[in-house]
Amino acid sequence: MTNATAAIARTARRAWAAARADERGLTTVEYVIAAAIILVVLSAAILAWNNGLAAKIGELVRTLAAT
């Protein structure tokens, strides 16, 4: 391993150790991931509800138009 490669490896190990030791950053990342998951699930539920509602409204319109 060359000196430059060894220096890069040492720097990467120090950065990784600092990132693991910093609990605040890890907690923030966890909150961001949890919020993203919640938003995706909520969006999917709203879209499914909206599609079902649109289908029922379309059915009602067809029923009213047939009479």
N, C-alpha and C positions, 0 to 999 in steps of 0.2 A: 504494500500500500504506500502510495506517495505521501509526502508531507501535506500537500493540498487536500488530498482525499481524507487523510487522517484528521485534519483540522475541520473539514466539513462534517465528518462523522461525529467528532467531539461536540461541535456546535449543535448538531441535530439532537444528540443525546441530552445536552443541557436544556435545549428548548423543549424537548419532550418531557423532561423531568419537571421543568417549571410549569408547563401546561397541566401536568397531572397534579401538581401540588396546589395549584390555584383552584380552590373549590368554587369561587364566585363565577369564574368563566364556565365551568362545567355545569353549574346550576342554571346559568343563563341559557346555555345551549339546550339543556333539557326542557326548560320552559318554552323555548322557541319551537322545538320539535313537538312538544305536547300541544301547543296552540295550533300548529299547522295540521296535526292529525285531527283535532277537534273541528277545525274549520272545514277540512275536506269531508268529514262525516256529515257535518251540518249541511254543507252545500249539496251533497248527494241526497240527503233526506228531503231537502227543499225541492230539488229538481224532480225527485220521484213523486212527491206530493203534488207538485204543480202539473206534471204530466197526467197523473190520475185525475186531477180536478179538471183539466182541459178535456180529457176524454169524456167525463161525465157531463160537462157543459155541452160538448158536441152532441152527445146522445140526447140530451134534453132538447136542444135546438132541432135535431132531426125529428124527434117525436112531435114537437110543436108545429113544425113545418108540414108534417104529414097529415095533421088534422085540419 
